[in-house]
């Protein structure tokens, strides 16, 4: 067997609990470095990877002769950290969103091209087994030609959900306050936009209404929001609703959010009823066609499994066992570009066309 991949992870906050799943016990991986600015966080995370060296300076992490750097830091640091890791000779997996702007995305992609290293945007929803199966059904023609696509996100009462330290959300709200994307449409919304592009390809034009609601903690969040668009070819219409229900208990092992996806075709419907939650006590995936309903009761539906599968996929890519990488830097850039279209539409209160089609 070839030598294990030497992995370093930077950013050891809440999402580390999920991003670390694919490395645990993997025979072809050795996590050799853990980096965070907080010494106590580094020490606590070393219990999961006891052989890893803990550091608080990113430069020290890059000095560990790494094959892969997994970047879980706040979004504004992604470009600088990714470019430095690529130039140090490591492949990079960067947490979504890839960067704050398409210009930053371009710099990261250019660095990967220049160094000949892989750049992966870590997006787990496209590895969530019910969504993967839904895509397989769609491509097999199970509902005929697709005609419409709808996504829904509801944020509920967080008291029974995962504990998220205040500092984890503070920098997100600082970004939003400066006018660069809110936590629901830009940040969590990456999942939804990535799924839409993964299923149906590029977007031709869009219209968005993104509003703000004051929250009890003193900040404002980007909901309610309604976003509609047309894909290029075929011209499938899409709709995405983001809403708040802060008194609604969400049964979940993770965050207090509920997601649903519905694909309507000429002959039927494919529905994924939940992702990160356990809100609805019904099959996670259903297919309606020709007057019959088929339900998947035993498909893996733990949201955490999608994180593990995303990491395992990239390891397979780096080991030469998988030819097609998901998501590439170019695909991650398309998500940021789509957000820019939605953001511009909402700010200017008009329909916005993709920049390539405006020329």
Protein Blocks (a to p, Z undefined) as FASTA:
>chain_A
ZZddddddehjafklmmmmmmmgopakbccfbdcdfblklmmmmmmmmmmbccdfbfklm
mmnopabdcdfbdfklmmmmmmmmmmnopacdddddfblbfklmmmmmmmmmmnopacdd
ddfklmgmklmmmmmmmmnopnopafbdcdddddddfklmccddfklmmmmmmmmmnona
pfklmmmmmmmmmmmmmmnopafbdcddddddddfkopacddddddddddfbdcbddddd
ddddfkbccddfbdcdddddddddfkbccddfbfkbckbgcdfbdcdeehiacddfkbcf
bfklmmmmmmmmmmmmmnopafbdcddfklmmmmmmmmmmmmmmmmnopacddfklmZZ
